[in-house]
Amino acid sequence: EPEVTQTPSHQVTQMGQEVILRCVPISNHLYFYWYRQILGQKVEFLVSFYNNEISEKSEIFDDQFSVERPDGSNFTLKIRSTKLEDSAMYFCASRDSYNEQFFGPGTRLTVL
Amino acid sequence: AQTVTQSQPEMSVQEAETVTLSCTYDTSESNYYLFWYKQPPSRQMILVIRQEAYKQQNATENRFSVNFQKAAKSFSLKISDSQLGDTAMYFCALIEGGSNYKLTFGKGTLLTVNP
C-alpha cells in the first residue's frame, strides 16, 4: 500500500540554524500539506501546495518558512533560522481525489 | 473561520466496553467533510473514519461509528468493544470545500482503554 514517507524521523538543531524536512508524498497525489504539532497541543495547518506553488498558508508560515518540490517526488519544508518555539512534530500529508489526506510518520524537530 | 471543539481532554473505558467521544464544529460552508484521526504514542496520524456533510447516513468502519447531527453541528465518535490498542489521542477534524481542503483539528481527546 502506498504511503507518505518523511525524513529524518528526528532532527536536533541549534537555534539559528537552517533545517530542511523532507517528504515523499504518494506518487499520484497532486495536493500536499505541511502541519505542525507542538508537544501536547493540537495539529495546526502550515501550508498547502499545488501545481508547484503555495495555494494557502497560515499565519504561522512566515518568511522563515519555505516549501518546494525540487523534483517529481520530494516535497520539502525549510526553516531558515530556527527558533526554540519551532520545536514540534512536523507532518507532511498528501491528498487524493476523494479529499482524504494521508499523513507521513512525522519529523520531530528539536531546537536547542 | 472554521472551528472544531473537543470538550473532553481525557476519557477512559474498560476493555470491551463502548465509549463515545464528542466533537462540535462550526463552519459557514455547506460543502464540508468531517474526520476522526487516531494518534497513538508513535504519533503517527491514522484516519479512523470520515463523513461527507451531504450524506445523511452515519459512517461506520467496523467497531467505529459516528453520530453526525448536522443541524447541531455535532460529530461524535463511538468505539464499540474497546481494545487496548485503541488507547490513543483522538482528533476530530474538518475540511471545508474550497479552502484548499486543509484540515482544521480539534485539541484532541486522550482515550485510555483499561484492561
Interface residues (C-beta under 8 A of the other chain):
Chain A: Y31 Y33 Y35 Q37 Q41 K42 V43 E44 F45 S48 Y50 S55 E56 M89 F91 A93 R95 N99 E100 Q101 F102 F103 P105 G106 R108
Chain B: Y33 Y37 S42 R43 Q44 M45 I46 L47 R50 F91 A93 I95 S99 N100 Y101 K102 L103 T104 F105 G106 K107 G108
